[in-house]
Amino acid sequence: MSKTSPISIIKSLLHNYIAIIIFLLAWQILPTLGIVNQIFIPTPTTILAEMWTLCLDGTLQYNTLVSLWRVFAGFGIAILVALPLGFLLGGFFKNFEKAVNPLLQLLSQANPFTLFPIFIVFLGIGELSKISIIYWVSQWPIMLNTITGISNVDPVLVKMAKSSGLGKVAIFTKVLIPASLPTVFTGIRMGAVFAFFMLIGAEMLGSTSGLGHMIMQAQMVMQIPKMWAGIVTVAILGYIVNYVLMYLEKRVSTWKLETEA
């Protein structure tokens, strides 16, 4: 039987998503049977119906676009700043990196929710404070994983490159960066997760739009299906972003697959 036959495709999908299917079925059945209170945990079909209603009046699209703008702005700036810094500190300024690493680790452990009021004091309650706090939480996993990835490259690879007559810049671009990409992408994916976490928190604490604001407002007036519609939308967006990053990692890490083949 062909590997691309409909039956094989269905089997593959079931194998990959059976846990999600069982979870959704249980979620649908338990509230329907009254085992779980539908007032607080509505069924997936109820949530999907609410999402459709919110789409019809444009509420869901508007708040989703606002949230995506904030998360991609903060996360994008974090990539533009943290990636070069991580590569430079891990690849060219190792002694300086060792000296500042304890400080970087300390700053990365600071609770962003306790820092958010400080960002508001200095930057106001508008978009700049939200984007800045998202940038703050996103940059640390990206930077620290990039430093780790560069620093942990197999020294044998570097020695082989040097024996081949490659200079520092060529070794950096042709050996260090490709070899560190798996760790770097781990940091990028972690940064994306942190960005979404902080986004919702920031929108709940000080915002008049966005998915976090929609979730908080719905919870305050007990519009539970609307609240869950926002929660599910955030989860779907996070899953999509993580999937795209994993796809990009596979595309740019083809050298690793070729080596392992």
C-alpha positions, 0 to 999 in steps of 0.5 A: 500500500502506498505511503501516501494513500488516504488510509495511511494518512489517516493512520498517521494523523491518528497516531500523531493526534490521538491524545488531543482527540481523546482530550477533546472528546472527554472535554465535550462529553463530561460537561454534557453529562453534567460531570463537569459544570458547563457554567465554568467549563463549556464544551468545545462546541459551545466555545467554537460557536462563541468564537464564530459569533465573535468573528461575525461581529469582528471582535475576535479578529480585532483583538487577535490582530492587536495582540499579534502586533504587540507580541511580534513587535516585542518578540521581533525586537528581542530577536534583532537584539538578543541574537547578535549579542548572543553570537558576539558574546559566545563567539568573540568575547568569551572572557567578557561573557564569563564576567557578565554572565552572572548579571545576565542570569540574575536579570533573566530571573527577575519576575516580569509581572513585578517589573511591569509597574516599573515599565508603566511608570517610565513608559506609560500605560500605552503600547510602548510599555507592553511591547517593552515588557514583552521584549524584556522577557523574550530576550533572555532565553534567546540570548542565553541559549545562543551563548550556550549554543556557540560556547558548546560547539564541538572544539574538534569542528573548530580545530578542523576548520582552522586546519583547513585555513579558515579565518575567524569570521569564516569559522564563525559563519560556517561552523559556529553558527550552523552547529549552534542552531538547534540550541539557538532555536530552542531559545527562540521558541522559549522566547515566543512562549514567554512573549505570549505569556507576558502579552496576556498578563500585560493586556490584563493589567493595563489595556483596552484591547487585545485578547488578554483584555477580552478574556479579563473583561469577559471573566468580570461580567461572567461571559464564560464562553467568551472568556474561553474563546479568548483562551482557546485563541491564544492557545491556537496562536501559540501552537501555530507560532511554535509549529512555524519556528520548528519548521524553520529550524528544520529548514535551516538545520538540514546540515545536521540531518545530512550529517546524521544520515 
